[in-house]
Amino acid sequence: MRTDATQRVLIVGAGPTGLALAIELGHRGIACLLIERNERVGHAPRAKTTNVRTREHLRRWGIADTLRAASPLGMNYPSNVVFCTRLAGPEIARHENAMYCAPGRNPLYSEHAQWIPQYTVEQVLKQHAESLPGVRLKFRSELLGLQQDGHKVHAFVRDDANHEEYVVEADFVVGADGARSLVRELIGTRMEGRYGLSKNYNIVFRAPGLEAAHRHGPAIMYWQINRDVPSVIGPMDQGDTWFFMPTQVAAGQRLADIDVPALIAKSTGISMPYQILSSDEWVASRLLGDRYRQQRVFLAGDACHLHPPFGGYGMNMGMADSVDLGWKLAAVLQGWGGEALLDSYEAERRPVHQWVLDEAEANHATLGNQLLDDAIEDTGAAGIAIRREIGARIDATKMREFATLGVVLGYRYDDSPIVVPDGSPAPHNDFINYVPSSRPGALAAHAWLHDGSSLYDHFGWGFTLLAGPDASETDIAAAREDAMAHGMALEVIRPREGGIASLYPARLTLIRPDQHVAWRGDAWPGRALLKRVTGHAMAAHS
C-alpha cells in the first residue's frame, strides 16, 4: 500500500466545518489535505442561515462579498418569519429581520447575516479553499482507519475514483465528518445526552406561482400552525424552489408511505402542482461528545455536538470550531504555539456548545405542535381571540430563536487556560442582548472607523495589540520585542476614533488571531504573557 505525501493536517469531511478548517489553515500557510467520501460538496439542503459571526470570518478570509453575490433570493429579500395557520390562512404573528439578515451597517458587527442554502455556502467555501496554496481536496476518498504514534497519525484511505487504497501520514487529523463520524468512533468518543427528541421530515420542492398564491408577503419562513400538518415552509432558491418541514411527526409514520405533494397542499391550503426534488427524515437530538481529542486526532462540528436546528446554530457553530482549532494547530506547527494551546480547544468550545444546546432545545420545545388550539382556524370571534393569544405566546417565546445576537456574538472563553482574567465579574448569559466588551475571553468589541473600514479589518493574522491613546510607547516597543523573540506575529494598532476608547478602556488590549481578547491591562507585563496566551505556560490553579 503506497504512502501519500506527508501532510501537516488531514481533514476528514468536506462540509462547512471541514472546508472552514482548510481555509483557516490555508490562509496561515499550513499544508492540508481534505478528503470527502462523496463526489462533491453542496448537495444537501440543510442549513439556510449564515449568521453574522460566520460572515465576519468570511470577511476575514476575503469572501464575504462572494457569498453575498451568490444569494439566490437577493440580499434585499426580507428575512421575515411569519406565523400563520396555513399559507392560505390568517396570520398569527411575525418577526422581522430575523437573524439580523438586513443589509446595512450595524455598530455591533461588521457583517450582517445571510439567508442562503448550505449547498451554496459550501460551493463558495470550496472554490476559495481550492485557490489557496497548500490546500488539497480529494473527493470519493473515504477514511478506513487510523493509527497514532507519538509523532504522526497514519490514516488509511480508499480512493474510489482510482480504485486504490493508500496511507496518509499527518501531524494531526481532524474529524469533520458529521453526525455519523467514523473519526469519532475510531478515537472512542461517546455522544452523551438525549437522542430522538422528535422525528421530522425535510422536503425540497418546486412550485411555480406559490409565492403569489398567498397573502403574507415575502418571508424566509412561514410557520404553519394547524391540526393537519404543523410545519415550516419557505423559499430556498431560485426557480421557485421551496423547503417544507413537517415537525414532530408520528414515530410510526414512514415518509415512503406519504403522498408528499398532497401533504404540502393539505398543509398550505393551496392546491397546485408540487414537484418534489428531494425528501428525507431526520431526528432532532441533544448530544455532546465526552471528549473532542485523542492525542493528535480532533473532532469538530457535528462530529462532537448535535442539537435541534431551531435557531440556526449548527453549521455556524461547526465553522467557529474550525476557526478556534485552526489558528491553534497552525501556531503549534509553526513553532510559536505550545501544547496547552491544543488543550484549550475543548476547554473553550465545550461551554459554548453546552449553551447553544440549551438554547436549541428550548427553541425545539415550542414548535407549531405546541401552539395548537382547537379553535385556531375558526373564522369567528373565538378564532380571532385564540390567534391573538397564540400570537402573544409566539412574541414572548420565539424571540429567543430569531433575535439571538447575545448567543451569536456574546459567547466567551472565561475559563480558558490561554486567557488571562483581569478580575472583572463575568456578565450573565443573555440570548438576546449583546453588550460589546473588551473583557478577556470575550469577542473583541466591533467598531466602524471614520474611513469606512471595520476595526476588525485592521487586526493581524497573528495577535493584535490595540493601544489606547494613553498607552506608553515604551510598553508598545517592549511588546514588539517580546513577540519577535517568541517568533510570533504581532500587529499593533492605535485607532484615533474617540469612541473606541469607551469600548477598550484599558491602555493595552491583546487580541488573539480569532478576534477574542486574550489579555488587557495598563502596562505591558513582559514575555510571560505571550507564553501564557500561546500555550507555553499553564495557568496557575488555586
Summary of the structure (lengths in Angstrom):
residues: 542
radius of gyration: 24.4
end to end distance: 51.6
largest distance: 77.5
contacts: 1846
relative contact order: 0.13
helix: 32%
strand: 26%
